Amino acid sequence: MAGSSFGNIYRITTFGESHGKALGCIIDGCPAGLSLDEADIQKFLDRRKPGTSEITTQRKESDTCKIYSGVFEGKTTGAPIMVMVENTDQRSHDYLEIASYYRPGHADFTFDEKYGFRDYRGGGRSSGRETIGRVIGGAVAMKLLDNMGIRVYAYTKSIGDVFADCATSDIDLRLQTKTAMPDISSDEKALRLIEKARKSEDSLGGIIECVAENVPAGLGDPVFEKLDGNLSKAVMSIGAVKAVEIGDGIMVSSCKGSENNDEFVAENGVKTKATNHSGGILGGISDGSKIILRAHIKPTPSVSKTQHTVNKDNENIEISIKGRHDPVIVPRAVVVVECMTAMTLLDALLLNMSARADRVMDFYRKI
């Protein structure tokens, strides 16, 4: 199975299955000398782990991580960093029934068509638990970015038809609310909507917004390695994401050029923009403004409501999916979007170090 690695210089490979013995990540290309321990990673894993509230799956996993290589005396050595999380609360018997049929909205059918075989226990590699490796890689990238003064944060913008009031909210509240929304009123409305969906044996989707601040201008290349293109691919690779927007996103198609353009202004000798419709990226290259992207998350496909499907014998059947599932994926996916964004930006920063001859020469003249 190809395609489990991501990145160029800062490169991760994720491994493991939902009901296997463990999951994790191997990070290659992390510079030596970064202070790092399990606690730096654990605080991010805790934001995506199951069983934290009534709106998440009740699978009880501590998702405790352990660093096995690449760190010595509290600092990265430059060698590959291997971090692993053991599975401790699998209930594979909940999935025995689905081995014979294809769940609507899942990758069961496509896995069978591609490989002729699939791990039906919780979805195997297509499970949401695969994102553990992404969060590990993103947590390390986030620490590097933080040391550069670059801040990346994401939050729930909407669940169903409930939208957070981001203009007047406290972004740090996203770490305290159950929905990861940054305002209490919207959080309470969304919780009521989620409970209504649960009682009707259904699920909800929503939108995650991610912001990167203090990103320098000049990241990304103007043709096939556009920064917005790479960010879109990174976020779109998350299993539940069905659309990605940068800046004003789909709204630009109904604007006039004069409305969509960001006019440049000079303030105290510094070039800046009066607006940020572009979401911080022009021509595939960062322009120094805030980078803003949104990920549209589909409703959890595992619902207990009766659905129609077919089995391996091509018989039409009715099913009611059993097991422990999130009524909404969005809150736990927030940190995953954050981490994929962080890794993409860090990789772009490392690649950008060789973009200009004058800067390369200046750097090595000082050594």
C-alpha positions in Angstrom: 0.0 0.0 0.0 1.7 3.2 -1.2 1.0 6.7 -0.1 1.6 6.7 3.7 4.4 9.4 3.5 4.0 13.1 3.4 6.4 16.0 2.9 9.7 16.8 1.2 12.4 17.8 3.7 10.2 17.5 6.8 8.7 14.1 5.9 6.5 11.8 7.9 5.3 8.2 7.4 2.3 7.1 9.4 1.6 3.5 10.3 -0.9 1.3 12.1 -4.6 0.4 11.9 -7.6 1.2 14.0 -7.7 -2.2 15.7 -4.1 -3.2 15.3 -1.6 -3.3 18.1 -0.4 0.3 17.7 -0.3 3.4 15.5 2.3 6.0 15.1 4.7 8.1 13.0 8.2 8.2 11.8 9.5 11.8 11.2 12.4 12.2 8.9 14.2 15.6 8.3 13.5 17.2 11.7 16.6 19.4 12.4 18.8 18.4 15.3 18.8 20.4 18.5 15.1 21.0 19.0 14.0 20.4 22.6 11.4 17.7 22.6 9.7 15.2 24.9 6.5 13.2 25.0 4.6 16.0 26.8 5.1 18.3 23.7 3.3 15.7 21.6 0.8 14.4 24.2 -1.0 17.8 24.6 -1.9 17.6 20.9 -2.9 13.9 21.0 -5.2 14.6 23.9 -7.2 17.0 21.8 -8.1 14.3 19.2 -8.4 11.2 21.5 -11.8 9.5 21.9 -14.0 9.3 25.0 -13.4 12.9 26.1 -17.1 13.9 26.1 -20.6 12.8 25.2 -20.2 14.0 21.6 -17.3 11.7 20.9 -17.1 8.0 20.4 -17.0 6.2 23.8 -14.0 4.1 22.9 -11.7 4.6 25.8 -8.1 5.2 24.6 -5.5 7.2 26.6 -3.5 7.6 23.3 -0.4 7.8 25.4 2.7 8.3 23.1 6.2 7.1 23.6 9.3 8.3 21.7 11.5 5.4 20.6 14.2 7.1 18.6 15.6 10.4 17.4 15.7 12.2 20.7 18.7 12.1 23.2 19.0 14.1 26.4 15.8 16.0 25.6 16.9 17.2 22.1 16.3 15.9 18.6 19.4 14.3 17.1 18.6 14.8 13.4 17.9 11.0 13.1 14.4 9.7 12.3 12.0 10.2 15.2 9.7 7.3 15.8 6.7 7.8 18.1 4.1 5.2 18.8 0.7 4.9 20.5 -0.6 1.5 21.6 -4.3 0.5 21.0 -5.9 -0.7 24.3 -9.7 -0.7 23.8 -10.4 -2.4 20.6 -13.8 -4.2 20.2 -13.2 -5.9 16.9 -16.3 -8.2 17.4 -18.4 -5.0 16.8 -17.2 -5.2 13.2 -17.5 -8.9 12.3 -20.9 -8.3 10.6 -19.6 -5.7 8.2 -17.0 -8.0 6.7 -19.7 -9.3 4.4 -21.2 -6.0 3.2 -20.3 -2.4 2.2 -21.2 0.5 4.6 -22.6 3.6 2.9 -20.2 6.5 3.1 -17.2 4.3 4.0 -14.2 3.0 2.0 -15.2 -0.6 2.3 -16.1 -1.0 -1.4 -13.2 0.9 -2.8 -10.7 -1.0 -0.6 -12.1 -4.3 -1.8 -11.9 -3.1 -5.4 -8.3 -1.8 -5.1 -6.7 -4.5 -3.0 -9.1 -7.5 -3.1 -8.9 -7.5 0.7 -9.6 -5.2 3.6 -9.2 -4.8 7.3 -12.8 -4.4 8.3 -12.1 -3.8 12.0 -12.9 -0.1 12.4 -11.8 0.7 8.8 -8.1 -0.3 9.2 -6.0 2.4 7.5 -9.1 4.4 6.5 -10.1 4.8 10.1 -10.0 8.2 11.9 -7.4 6.7 14.2 -4.9 6.9 11.3 -4.7 10.6 12.1 -2.8 9.9 15.3 0.4 9.8 13.2 -0.5 13.1 11.6 -0.9 14.7 14.9 2.4 13.4 16.2 4.2 14.8 13.1 2.3 18.1 13.4 3.0 18.5 17.1 6.8 18.4 16.4 6.4 20.8 13.5 4.3 23.1 15.7 7.1 23.3 18.3 9.6 24.4 15.6 7.2 26.9 14.2 6.5 28.3 17.7 10.2 28.9 18.1 10.1 30.9 14.9 7.2 33.0 16.2 4.7 31.4 13.7 1.4 30.6 15.3 -1.0 28.0 13.7 -4.4 27.4 15.3 -7.7 25.9 14.1 -11.3 25.9 15.5 -14.8 24.8 14.7 -16.5 27.4 12.5 -19.7 25.5 12.2 -21.6 22.3 13.0 -24.7 21.7 10.9 -26.3 25.1 10.6 -24.8 26.5 13.8 -22.0 29.0 13.0 -19.6 30.4 15.6 -19.4 34.1 16.0 -15.6 34.3 15.3 -15.6 38.1 15.1 -16.3 38.7 18.8 -15.0 35.4 20.2 -11.9 34.4 22.2 -10.0 32.0 20.0 -8.5 30.3 23.1 -12.0 29.2 24.1 -11.7 26.5 21.4 -9.6 24.5 23.8 -12.3 24.6 26.5 -15.6 24.0 24.6 -16.7 20.5 23.7 -17.3 21.5 20.1 -14.0 23.3 19.8 -16.0 26.5 18.9 -14.5 29.7 20.1 -17.7 31.1 21.6 -19.9 29.7 24.4 -23.3 30.6 22.9 -22.7 28.8 19.6 -21.1 25.8 21.5 -24.3 25.4 23.5 -26.5 25.6 20.4 -24.3 23.1 18.5 -24.5 20.6 21.5 -28.3 20.7 21.4 -28.2 20.1 17.6 -25.8 17.2 18.0 -28.0 15.6 20.7 -31.0 15.9 18.4 -29.1 14.2 15.6 -28.0 11.4 18.0 -31.5 10.8 19.2 -32.7 10.5 15.6 -29.8 7.9 15.0 -28.0 10.3 12.6 -24.9 12.5 12.5 -23.6 16.0 11.5 -20.8 17.6 9.6 -19.3 21.1 9.8 -16.5 23.5 8.9 -13.1 23.9 10.5 -11.2 27.1 10.0 -7.4 27.3 10.4 -5.3 30.4 10.7 -1.5 30.8 10.4 0.0 34.1 11.7 3.4 35.6 11.2 4.2 33.4 8.2 6.9 35.2 6.1 6.3 36.2 2.5 7.9 34.1 -0.1 6.9 30.5 0.8 5.7 28.2 -2.1 6.6 28.0 -5.8 4.4 29.5 -8.6 3.6 26.4 -10.7 3.1 22.9 -9.4 4.3 23.5 -5.8 2.0 26.4 -5.0 1.6 26.9 -1.2 -2.2 27.0 -1.4 -2.1 23.8 -3.6 0.1 22.0 -1.1 -2.0 23.1 1.8 -5.2 22.0 0.0 -3.7 18.6 -0.7 -2.5 18.2 2.9 -5.9 19.0 4.4 -7.9 17.2 1.7 -5.9 14.1 2.6 -7.7 13.9 5.9 -10.4 11.2 5.6 -13.5 13.2 6.4 -12.6 16.4 4.4 -14.6 16.9 1.2 -13.7 20.5 0.3 -11.0 23.1 1.1 -11.1 26.8 0.8 -8.3 29.4 0.9 -9.2 33.0 1.8 -12.6 33.9 0.5 -12.8 30.5 -1.2 -15.9 29.8 -3.2 -17.2 33.3 -2.6 -14.7 34.7 -5.1 -16.6 33.3 -8.0 -19.5 35.7 -7.4 -17.2 38.8 -6.9 -16.0 41.5 -9.2 -12.2 41.9 -9.6 -12.3 45.2 -7.9 -14.0 43.6 -4.9 -11.8 40.5 -4.7 -8.4 42.3 -5.2 -6.4 43.1 -2.0 -5.0 46.6 -2.4 -1.4 47.2 -1.2 -0.5 50.0 1.3 2.7 51.1 2.9 2.7 51.6 6.7 5.8 52.8 8.4 7.9 51.6 5.5 6.4 48.2 5.4 4.3 46.8 2.6 1.0 45.3 3.7 -2.6 44.8 2.3 -5.7 46.7 3.2 -7.8 43.4 3.0 -7.0 39.7 2.9 -9.4 38.1 0.4 -6.6 36.0 -0.9 -6.1 34.3 2.5 -2.4 35.2 2.6 -1.4 33.6 -0.6 -0.9 35.2 -4.1 0.3 33.3 -7.1 0.9 30.3 -5.0 3.3 32.2 -2.7 2.7 33.5 0.8 2.4 37.3 0.9 3.0 37.9 4.6 -0.7 38.2 5.6 -2.5 35.7 7.8 -3.0 32.4 5.9 -6.7 31.4 6.3 -8.1 28.1 5.1 -11.3 26.2 5.8 -12.0 22.4 5.7 -15.5 21.1 5.1 -16.1 17.9 7.1 -18.7 15.4 6.1 -21.1 13.9 8.6 -19.9 10.7 10.3 -20.9 7.9 7.9 -21.4 5.4 10.7 -25.0 5.9 11.8 -27.4 3.5 13.5 -30.3 4.7 11.4 -31.4 1.9 8.9 -29.7 2.2 5.6 -29.7 0.3 2.3 -26.6 -1.3 0.8 -25.3 -4.5 -0.9 -23.3 -7.4 0.3 -20.4 -9.3 -1.4 -23.0 -11.6 -3.1 -24.6 -8.5 -4.7 -27.7 -8.9 -2.7 -29.6 -5.8 -1.6 -29.8 -5.6 2.2 -30.8 -3.3 5.0 -28.3 -2.5 7.8 -28.1 -0.7 11.1 -24.4 0.0 12.0 -23.3 -1.1 15.5 -20.3 0.0 17.5 -19.0 3.2 19.1 -19.0 6.2 16.8 -18.7 10.0 16.9 -22.1 11.7 16.2 -19.9 14.5 14.8 -16.3 14.2 13.7 -15.5 18.0 13.6 -14.3 18.7 17.1 -11.7 16.0 17.1 -10.6 16.8 13.6 -9.7 20.4 14.5 -6.2 19.5 15.8 -5.7 17.3 12.7 -6.3 20.2 10.3 -4.0 22.3 12.5 -1.2 19.7 12.3 -1.4 19.1 8.6 -1.2 22.9 8.1 1.8 23.2 10.4 3.7 20.4 8.6 3.1 21.9 5.2 4.3 25.3 6.3 7.4 23.9 8.0 8.3 21.9 4.9 7.8 25.1 2.8 10.1 27.0 5.2 12.9 24.4 4.9 12.6 24.3 1.1 12.6 28.0 0.9 16.1 28.3 2.6 17.7 27.4 -0.8 15.5 29.7 -3.0 17.9 32.7 -3.2 21.6 32.6 -3.9 22.3 35.7 -1.9 20.8 34.2 1.2 22.6 30.9 0.8 25.9 32.8 0.4 25.2 35.1 3.3 24.4 32.2 5.6 27.6 30.2 4.7 29.9 33.3 4.9 28.9 33.7 8.5 29.9 30.1 9.4 
